[in-house]
Amino acid sequence: MKHLLFSGMAFLLSICGSCIKNDQSPQVITVSSDFSKGKDGWQAGFSEYSGDNVEIYELEEGIAPLPPPLDESESAYRISGMNRSDDLFMYLTKRVQGLKPGVRYHGRFTVYLASDAQSGGVGAGGAPGESVGIGVGLTVEQPQSSPDENNFYHMNVGKIQQCCTDGDDMVVIGDVANGTDEYVYTNIERIGEFSAETDHQGVLWLLVGTDSGYEGKTTLYYSGIEVTLEEL
């Protein structure tokens, strides 16, 4: 009888243990950055350009007031460059910690920005809007741009390729066409998803960037980025 009682209790404990494990909710972390309040840990960078004559690319980044006709009392993360290489990549990245080590997370991105690239416009090499792809991604390694033996800068992660091609670490979620028939700064929104596995410290890097086939200058104002990371 005593043996049967202990066996029954062990069976019930095993069932309860399974219930507790199955009821555990997956970890969800939301990163919400409002650039009117500063960079919030995001870092900007550029790739696919020559370090020998970097000045001709007119590379600029930093917090700046929104341009007219938008609200100039508000600030955004401004990033700008002249696409002399026919493939200029301009990006923002941020480190996220506190995730579970060695676990795969699904990231849902919402990117808010302002663009003056008219929809259906025409330019050298391609349209100033539709030929500039915007993409999002998650990486274990910190996204960085560094020079090769010819002093030409490349990314250490798999970026998107202009408007239409995903990379190993990013996917294209649209372009920077502003949805109007005018070259005037207009607020636009782009949404996309990407998944990746954390490192042994529970870290992932968020990555948002544009890759240009338009052989001209692109200047964008990111007002905010929101990313929800959910454990898979």
HELIX and SHEET records of a PDB file:
HELIX    1   1 LYS A    2  ASP A   23  1                                  22    
HELIX    2   2 PHE A   35  LYS A   37  5                                   3    
HELIX    3   3 VAL A   54  TYR A   57  5                                   4    
SHEET    1   A 4 VAL A  28  ASP A  34  0                                        
SHEET    2   A 4 LYS A 217  GLU A 231 -1                                        
SHEET    3   A 4 SER A  75  MET A  82 -1                                        
SHEET    4   A 4 GLU A  60  PRO A  65 -1                                        
SHEET    1   B 4 VAL A  28  ASP A  34  0                                        
SHEET    2   B 4 LYS A 217  GLU A 231 -1                                        
SHEET    3   B 4 ARG A 104  SER A 115 -1                                        
SHEET    4   B 4 THR A 186  GLU A 197 -1                                        
SHEET    1   C 5 GLN A  43  SER A  47  0                                        
SHEET    2   C 5 PHE A  89  VAL A  96 -1                                        
SHEET    3   C 5 LEU A 204  SER A 212 -1                                        
SHEET    4   C 5 VAL A 132  THR A 139 -1                                        
SHEET    5   C 5 MET A 170  ASP A 175 -1                                        
SHEET    1   D 2 SER A 145  PRO A 147  0                                        
SHEET    2   D 2 TYR A 153  MET A 155 -1                                        
END                                                                             
